[in-house]
Amino acid sequence: MEKTTDNVIISIKDLKKSFGSQNILDGITLELHEKENLVVLGKSGSGKSVLIKCIVSLLQHDEGSIQVGPHELTDINEEDLMEVRRKIGFLFQGAALYDSMTVRGNLSFVLSRLSESFSEAEINTKIVEILESVGLPDAIDQMPSELSGGMKKRIGLARTLVVNPKIILYDEPTTGLDPITSNEISNLINETKAKFNNASIIITHDINCVKKVADRIAMIKDGKVYKQGNLEEFINSDDDYIQSFFK
């Protein structure tokens, strides 16, 4: 894996989030560096998806701080929040494509919302280029209902990449996919980083995906970061809880 830089682009400190009396995040401290694939690993319900939803303010955290570039998200104004969101692509578990739109429509909708200055020709050119980068140029006029699960994931990634984000948040990118397609998506995550020089946080409990994409791993347990390190450190750990994931 590519060695990461020391440049921090997301800094999370003492982050807390509860739903009623249930503490989901209980003091998470974590950093994401430029050109890094950071895998967040943990059991189902450990707060992994809650964490990345807080990063884009889909959920409001209760305490602590989240800084994305120069912007602190606590009490951020709407204009600055939109600037932060333009830098971050979010790949949802189910790809979250608009069922009533073709692949072309899904991608062009995002571009038109981003800027009114794009001409129709520019939009089409960019869509074709992005679809080629995820290996699905021939799917441009298909409807989501005509796509397989793996194809939907790729189109979801294409829709994320079309706005040229500096950061991508992947929420369980291989969930529900067969082993071969899961492997293809993991390879695509690495190819995306190599081509676009972005940084990513990858939420997963798929150990095969972890082994393929992780530059660094942060394991969450009981609402806190239980351990951080590289893949080798996790595989060689004598901690029974950690080994329960890698057996």
FENWO-V276136 format. One record per residue. N is the residue number from 1. RES is the residue in one small letter. SS is DSSP state (H for helix, E for strand, C for the rest). BURIAL is # if it has 9 or more other ideal C-beta (glycine too) atoms within 8 Angstrom, else .. Layout:
# FENWO-V276136
n: [N/N]
res: [RES/RES]
ss: [SS/SS]
burial: [BURIAL/BURIAL]
This chain:
# FENWO-V276136
n: [1/2/3/4/5/6/7/8/9/10/11/12/13/14/15/16/17/18/19/20/21/22/23/24/25/26/27/28/29/30/31/32/33/34/35/36/37/38/39/40/41/42/43/44/45/46/47/48/49/50/51/52/53/54/55/56/57/58/59/60/61/62/63/64/65/66/67/68/69/70/71/72/73/74/75/76/77/78/79/80/81/82/83/84/85/86/87/88/89/90/91/92/93/94/95/96/97/98/99/100/101/102/103/104/105/106/107/108/109/110/111/112/113/114/115/116/117/118/119/120/121/122/123/124/125/126/127/128/129/130/131/132/133/134/135/136/137/138/139/140/141/142/143/144/145/146/147/148/149/150/151/152/153/154/155/156/157/158/159/160/161/162/163/164/165/166/167/168/169/170/171/172/173/174/175/176/177/178/179/180/181/182/183/184/185/186/187/188/189/190/191/192/193/194/195/196/197/198/199/200/201/202/203/204/205/206/207/208/209/210/211/212/213/214/215/216/217/218/219/220/221/222/223/224/225/226/227/228/229/230/231/232/233/234/235/236/237/238/239/240/241/242/243/244/245/246/247]
res: [m/e/k/t/t/d/n/v/i/i/s/i/k/d/l/k/k/s/f/g/s/q/n/i/l/d/g/i/t/l/e/l/h/e/k/e/n/l/v/v/l/g/k/s/g/s/g/k/s/v/l/i/k/c/i/v/s/l/l/q/h/d/e/g/s/i/q/v/g/p/h/e/l/t/d/i/n/e/e/d/l/m/e/v/r/r/k/i/g/f/l/f/q/g/a/a/l/y/d/s/m/t/v/r/g/n/l/s/f/v/l/s/r/l/s/e/s/f/s/e/a/e/i/n/t/k/i/v/e/i/l/e/s/v/g/l/p/d/a/i/d/q/m/p/s/e/l/s/g/g/m/k/k/r/i/g/l/a/r/t/l/v/v/n/p/k/i/i/l/y/d/e/p/t/t/g/l/d/p/i/t/s/n/e/i/s/n/l/i/n/e/t/k/a/k/f/n/n/a/s/i/i/i/t/h/d/i/n/c/v/k/k/v/a/d/r/i/a/m/i/k/d/g/k/v/y/k/q/g/n/l/e/e/f/i/n/s/d/d/d/y/i/q/s/f/f/k]
ss: [C/C/C/C/C/C/C/E/E/E/E/E/E/E/E/E/E/E/E/C/C/E/E/E/E/E/E/E/E/E/E/E/E/C/C/C/E/E/E/E/E/C/C/C/C/C/C/H/H/H/H/H/H/H/H/C/C/C/C/C/C/C/E/E/E/E/E/E/C/C/E/E/C/C/C/C/C/H/H/H/H/H/H/H/H/H/C/E/E/E/E/C/C/C/C/C/C/C/C/C/C/E/H/H/H/H/H/H/H/H/H/H/H/H/C/C/C/C/C/H/H/H/H/H/H/H/H/H/H/H/H/H/H/C/C/C/H/H/H/C/C/C/E/H/H/H/C/C/H/H/H/H/H/H/H/H/H/H/H/H/H/C/C/C/C/C/E/E/E/E/E/C/C/C/C/C/C/C/H/H/H/H/H/H/H/H/H/H/H/H/H/H/H/H/H/H/C/C/E/E/E/E/E/E/C/C/H/H/H/H/H/H/H/C/C/E/E/E/E/E/E/C/C/E/E/E/E/E/E/C/H/H/H/H/H/C/C/C/C/H/H/H/H/H/H/H/C]
burial: [./././#/././././#/#/./#/./#/#/#/#/#/./././././#/#/#/#/#/./#/./#/#/./#/#/#/#/#/#/#/#/./././#/#/#/#/#/#/#/#/#/#/#/#/./././#/././#/#/#/#/#/././#/./#/././#/./././#/#/./#/#/#/#/#/#/#/#/#/./././#/./#/./././#/#/#/#/#/#/#/#/#/#/#/#/./././././#/././././#/#/./#/#/#/./#/#/./#/#/./#/././#/#/./#/#/#/././#/./#/#/#/#/#/#/#/#/#/#/#/#/#/#/#/./#/./#/#/#/#/#/#/#/#/././#/./././#/#/#/#/#/#/#/#/#/#/./#/#/././././#/#/#/#/#/#/#/#/#/./#/#/#/./#/#/#/#/#/#/#/#/#/#/./#/#/#/#/#/././#/#/./#/#/././#/././././#/#/./#/./.]
